[in-house]
Amino acid sequence: MLIETRMPNRLHQGKVRDTYQLTDDTLLMVATDRISAFDVVLPTGIPDKGAVLNRMSAFWFGLTGHIVPNHLIALADSPEAAAYAGNPALTHPAYAADNVARQAMVVKQAERIDIECIVRGYITGSAWGEYRRQGTVSGQPMPAGMVEGDLFPEPLFTPTTKAEEGHDENMSNQEVIDMVGAELAQRLADTSKAVYLHAHDYARSRGIVLADTKMEFGLLNGELILIDELLTPDSSRFWDAEGYAPGKSQPNYDKQFVRDWLSAQGWNQEPPAPELPDDVVARTTERYLQAYQQLTGQSL
């Protein structure tokens, strides 16, 4: 498992991804096998998780490129990445020893927009909790009588802050406008929903319901582009379409299994998180691999 990367020129360490400077305008983004839940990095890793995230993101970047450009240049273990092979991060012994290339990609460096762009197609998770308490989702009134797993009349854009530590917080439309301006705020909402709808329809054709997802965007030479990861089991809820039925928790191919186990332990969602038992780790790997194979039609 790849939990920590050990090369020089590390620019940033996120909850899951480690980012290295390659050239003045390119980065190496490594999807480690770390897993977070409730915005806390867990002490236990998930085998094969980083490779799934890396390749699934690349798959979706290719499938949505006609909607919005993205930061992907090449998967690090592809022939197209050979142009960067002399970089110190890639020639460091740890790069080969840890088989980093398997779960890394070379990307364009963009100016990150510090907003988590969340699109919800179905009511579940924190949205379901808020609705039960207040009849709203992200402060927006919802129809009466909804049950868990119901389809919203139309997808909701429910942005949050992007917290480096601690929990992300819901943002109102006005807060997004105050941060980025009215024009860019509208583009973020429209683009996020367009990507979600395209991916939702594709996923349904592969037997998966895309319940919700979160995206990140950046600006490159004034152009809006997708960055970080896209439509992975970490950033999305994938449900088994065959078993989908509103009114219950849905059979899933994402990290909801980990969240449910943690909640059952009575954990207060603050660090430190408990260690995951071996069977939870194994079943989580199985879910991630199944999502990848079902959506892409490829084995890892």
Secondary structure, DSSP 8 states (H G I E B T S, - for coil): ---S---S-EEEE-SSEEEEEEETTEEEEEE-S--EETTEE-SS--TTHHHHHHHHHHHHHHHHTTTS-BSEEEETTSGGGGGGTTSHHHHSHHHHHTTGGGGEEEEE--EE--EEEEEEEE--HHHHHHHHHHSEETTEE--TT--TT-EEEEEEE--EE--SSS---B--HHHHHHHH-HHHHHHHHHHHHHHHHHHHHHHHHTTEEEEEEEEEEEEETTEEEEES--S-TTTEEEEEGGG--TTS---BSSTHHHHHHHHHTT--SSSS-----HHHHHHHHHHHHHHHHHHHS---
